[in-house]
């Protein structure tokens, strides 16, 4: 109930950073990539999301930095 959607890579048979996993999430949510923000602690996954046009934030050791960047994006 905390999330609108969960796309489980195990059930989908694909995993990040395969672009298809991001596309499936976007399609199921009915959201354009440019309106989505993807957060992950693995930079390669964030780069893949950005390649599709999503906003991407790498979550480092101090998550407050990523949260501040998220707040800036969503205002």
Secondary structure, DSSP 8 states (H G I E B T S, - for coil): ---S----HHHHT--TT-HHHHHHHHHHHT--GGG-EEEESSHHHHHHHHHTT-EEEE--SSHHHHHHHHHHHH-
